[in-house]
Amino acid sequence: MTFSDGRRAFISAKRRVSTGRPFVETVAGWVAQSATLEADDLLVLAGEDFTGPAKDLDRVLRRLAAGLAIETQAEQDAFELLYARIPAAARERVLKQGAGEGR
């Protein structure tokens, strides 16, 4: 999706998001396109039902984008779920875009 100001959002919509295949495939897609992301691009994972550590991804990414520390074990678990699936070479860009820091 391209916004009128030129920013792009890469949206992956899933019915259920947990630690399984849909989540893993979405993150793999983000990693694959990370080299083509521009500063204001957003990576979005939209879902109807987030379970397990995935349910805290939004909160932890928003906290990190705001420069706040991870506060709870649930946030740490959510962060580790994402962090572990991103190769070191792509981590900074994927985490920045997923947290919406480019805006």
C-alpha positions as CSV (number, residue, x, y, z in Angstrom):
1,M,0.0,0.0,0.0
2,T,1.3,3.4,-0.9
3,F,0.2,6.5,1.0
4,S,-0.3,9.9,-0.7
5,D,2.9,11.2,0.7
6,G,4.9,8.3,-0.8
7,R,5.3,6.2,2.3
8,R,4.7,2.5,1.8
9,A,3.2,-0.1,4.2
10,F,3.9,-3.7,3.6
11,I,0.9,-5.5,5.2
12,S,0.7,-9.1,6.0
13,A,-2.9,-10.1,7.2
14,K,-3.4,-13.3,9.1
15,R,-6.4,-14.6,10.9
16,R,-4.4,-16.0,13.8
17,V,-0.8,-15.0,14.8
18,S,1.2,-17.1,17.2
19,T,4.7,-18.5,17.0
20,G,3.9,-20.8,14.1
21,R,4.2,-20.8,10.3
22,P,2.2,-17.6,9.5
23,F,4.4,-15.6,11.8
24,V,7.6,-17.2,10.7
25,E,6.7,-16.7,7.0
26,T,5.8,-13.0,7.6
27,V,9.1,-12.3,9.3
28,A,11.0,-14.1,6.5
29,G,9.2,-11.9,4.0
30,W,10.2,-8.8,5.9
31,V,13.8,-10.0,5.9
32,A,13.7,-10.7,2.2
33,Q,12.6,-7.2,1.3
34,S,14.6,-5.4,4.0
35,A,17.2,-4.2,1.6
36,T,14.6,-2.4,-0.5
37,L,12.9,-0.6,2.4
38,E,13.0,3.2,2.5
39,A,13.3,5.2,5.7
40,D,9.5,5.9,6.0
41,D,8.3,2.4,5.0
42,L,6.3,0.4,7.5
43,L,6.1,-3.3,8.1
44,V,2.7,-4.4,9.4
45,L,1.4,-7.7,10.7
46,A,-2.4,-7.5,11.0
47,G,-4.3,-10.2,12.7
48,E,-7.6,-11.0,14.2
49,D,-6.3,-13.2,17.0
50,F,-2.8,-12.8,18.5
51,T,-1.8,-15.5,21.0
52,G,1.2,-16.4,23.1
53,P,4.2,-14.0,22.9
54,A,2.8,-12.6,19.7
55,K,0.1,-10.8,21.5
56,D,2.6,-8.4,23.1
57,L,4.5,-7.6,19.9
58,D,2.6,-4.3,19.3
59,R,3.3,-3.0,22.8
60,V,7.0,-3.9,22.8
61,L,7.6,-2.4,19.4
62,R,5.8,0.8,20.3
63,R,7.8,1.0,23.5
64,L,11.1,0.5,21.7
65,A,10.1,3.1,19.0
66,A,9.5,5.6,21.8
67,G,12.9,4.9,23.3
68,L,11.4,3.1,26.3
69,A,12.8,0.0,27.9
70,I,11.2,-3.4,27.8
71,E,9.3,-3.6,31.1
72,T,7.8,-7.0,31.5
73,Q,8.7,-10.6,30.9
74,A,5.8,-10.8,28.4
75,E,7.4,-7.9,26.4
76,Q,10.8,-9.6,26.5
77,D,9.3,-12.8,25.3
78,A,7.6,-11.0,22.4
79,F,10.8,-9.2,21.5
80,E,12.8,-12.4,21.6
81,L,10.2,-14.2,19.4
82,L,10.8,-11.6,16.6
83,Y,14.5,-11.0,17.2
84,A,15.4,-14.6,16.9
85,R,13.9,-14.9,13.5
86,I,15.8,-11.9,12.0
87,P,19.4,-12.5,10.7
88,A,21.9,-10.1,12.3
89,A,22.4,-8.3,8.9
90,A,18.8,-7.3,8.6
91,R,17.8,-6.7,12.3
92,E,18.3,-3.0,12.6
93,R,16.3,-2.2,9.5
94,V,13.5,-4.7,10.1
95,L,13.0,-3.8,13.8
96,K,13.1,-0.1,12.9
97,Q,10.5,-0.4,10.2
98,G,8.3,-2.8,12.2
99,A,8.3,-0.3,15.1
100,G,7.4,2.5,12.8
101,E,10.5,4.5,13.6
102,G,10.9,5.7,10.1
103,R,8.0,8.1,10.5
